[in-house]
Amino acid sequence: MKTQSTTTDCRCKACGALLAKLDRDSLTIRRGDMQIVVTGDSTVSVTCYRGRCRTLNVLASRRPTTPSPASALPRATAA
């Protein structure tokens, strides 16, 4: 069974140009033949490539945190 990955478009805050795509595991920046994939918790600065825009955009990638079954349970102590 194949699971679908949900991606979010990361757009320039000034002109709306598509700068990157964010999914559960990584942030992907693609421009022409160049592709950059950033994984884990990270902050990336991207200057908009569009014409005269050149706005600096800061993109943050955070891994979702899910509690492990052991840490979700309260600790029991012996009396």
N, C-alpha and C positions, 0 to 999 in steps of 0.2 A: 504494500500500500504506500503510495507516494503522498507526502504531506506538502501542502502549499505553503510557500514562504510569503509573508506579508511584507511588502516594502513601503517605505515612506519617502516621498520626494523631498529633497532638501533644496529649497529655492533661494535665490538672492533676495535679501530683504529690501532692496531698492527697486529692482526691475523685474523680479520674478523668474529669471533664467534658471533652468535646472542645473544645479551644481553637483549633486551627488544623490545617491540612493542609500537609505538606511534600512537594514533588515535586522533580524534578531541577532545575527552573528557578526555583522560587519558593516562598515561604511565604505561604499564603493564610489570612487571618483573616476569618471571616464571622459576623456577628451581626445577625439581623433583616435590614433593608434595607442595612446597612452592610457593605462589603467592602473589605479592605485587602490588597494584594498587594505583597510585599517581594521584590526580586530581588537577586542578587549575594550576596557575603559580608556577613552582617549578624547582629546580636544584637538581639532584640526582647524587651522585658519586657511580660508580659500578666498582669493581675490577673484571677483567676477570677471569673466573673460569677455563679456559682451561689450562691443564698441567702446563707448565713452563711459560706461558705468564704473568699472574698476572698484566697486565697493568691497571692503573687507568684510567677510562673513565668518563667524566662528561657529563651527559645528561640533556638537558634543555627542559622543557615542557612549552609552552606558549599558552594560549587560543587565538584563533583568535579574533580580535576585529572588530566588525561590527558596524557602526554608527547607532544609533536609528533614526527613521524617524524624530523625533522632533529636534535632535541635528544636523541633516544633512541640515536642512533648515536655511537660514540666518535669523537673528532676524530682525523683523520689528519694527520700532519705530513710534509713533504717532507724527505728527508735530504740 
